[in-house]
């Protein structure tokens, strides 16, 4: 019987999903990315090497797993080929990677429009990676996008000319030079030929894999608090990064999902703008940032640092239907004398335990903390829960108590071997 597992970020992204997906992919027959584009960044360390992925699923290093870029993604096809070539140069053949024919193509002009949009917003910018993700999803939802199937089809030039005419109208308003549709078409002709071997009918493939008893792992990008519907809107991504995005982003129905594992850091980080109730601005933030190398994989921007927030984890539990959690970067907290966990918010004198929809209300939320003792011991060689210092054990136990979720995995270092499995989710 097929076993299906979703790995989803429970905070504002950068939780360490790549490491968990890579680890779980050893038992998966298929690994699927279901949303986002190359604005994502997954860092994976194993065998003495560090690999950074942006589009290709983290299961690419398992030669026995088929890896699919799902229909819910917006794919910069040039960047995909660059990433595949870089992996091939490092000895990873990428002959197990495929692209959905229903995914949307992200073109160079989408990146141009993204930069224009962010520039116009000035100090009120969203803080996007400027990789063109928002404009590509805008084209998709307004029914003006070009999918991979059209990109490879006979209608590509006509569709491109129509799209370019629309973009030129925008550029004219900004007093910028127009795009040349013919030049863009010629630029993408060799890209089309290189992409063709990777393209499949992913919806049929995935459902047939499920019916034949294959284990399927679904890999999200960003985090649930960046979901366009459930995140801290408008400071969100342009897709459904929560677990619900799996169904619309792959064509696998909800009755076929078995496990939903939420990945969460032992503290909290955020990149870009938006509300962050537990954010720190002191030496503790600097210590955690440097100890955890908290700089964006895609942008290298320093990440904002805060204490662990049980409110957002409980909110993520609710919207994702989590069946367990994976705690990442626990080792980064070693050396801190005391730790804090946010258990609730104070909103104008009222105690709340959820994330308010109103951005103005969320901005006014003040964290209510519990304080726990820290530990000094090096935990990077720990192989099981009982080997952790008592303070670290109590920290994890308190997270379980506050959320009602079992910690099925915890990480004590960046390498694959520094991962402690407490429950096999593919069993």
Secondary structure, DSSP 4 states (H G I P E B T S, - for coil): ---EEEEEESSSS-SSHHHHHHHHGGG-SEEEE-SB-TT--EEEEETTEEEEESSS-GGGG-TTSEEEE-TTBEE-HHHHHHHHHHHHHTT---TTEEEETTSEEPPHHHHHHHHHHHHHHGGG------SSHHHHHHHHHTT---BHHHHTSTTHHHHHHHHHHHHHHHHHHTT-PPP-HHHHHHHHHHHHHHHHTTEE-HHHHHHHHHHTT--EEEE--S-GGG-TTTSSTTSS-SS--STTHHHHHH---GGG--EEEEEEESSEEE-SSS--TTB--SHHHHHHHHHTT-B-TTT-PBPEEE-EEHHHHHHHHHHHT-SEEEEE-GGGGTT-SEEEEEEEEEETTEEE-S--S-HHHHHH-EEEEEEEE---S--TT--SGGGS-HHHHHHHHHHHHHHT--EEEEESSSBTTSEEESS-TT-
